[in-house]
């Protein structure tokens, strides 16, 4: 366990747990649906590129396994960070990567912390987009009362005129709108159409737009 818990030590902890990127978001003013702690640690893990390549025509068994593996790995990393923070006398609360609230309430959206921490932006099918890995990532978040220097928030889309995800979506969910902080999801993305498409496939994950993104294909 690190003797001093600072930004550098947190990065070391997360790297040992398999994080591919991480950042700090200031939770002041308080982010929508966020716990009441001043700092949010956004944790990112990339989806295996070989799995992403297989998503061109729809979800696969490999993607389901990778999705579940990353959720477990992210929850483990977040849990370890919460334990270390507690051992140093700090309050901390992790938001699971699965983003499912057992009481049916809306959970905190991890991509809000990730954009606020400077890790990327929101794309044209409402997925978080990392400049390093595109939307081929999974996220988790840890909130803490440990005050940490935040990253520079991303305040505009990096998608430009690209329409790759919009054109690839078999349900026509994307609306070709450039995101900015505060843009309602319904302006970017038709969630109902996405839900109907996945219901027809008897799944709750798709991935076609992930595979189509030039940032994901590049890396």
Buried (B, 14 or more C-beta within 10 A) or exposed (E): EEEEBEBEBBBEBBEEBBBBBBBBBBBEEEBEEBBEBBBBBBBBBBBBEEBBEBBEEBBBEBBBEBBEBBBEBBBBBBBBBBBBBEEBEBBBBBBBBBBEEEEEEEBBBBBBBBBBBBBBBBBBBBBBBBBBBBBBBBBBBBBBBBEBEBBEBBEEBBBEEBEBBBEBBBBEBBBBBBBEEEBEEEEBBBEEBBEEBBEEEEBEBBBBBBBBBEBBBEB
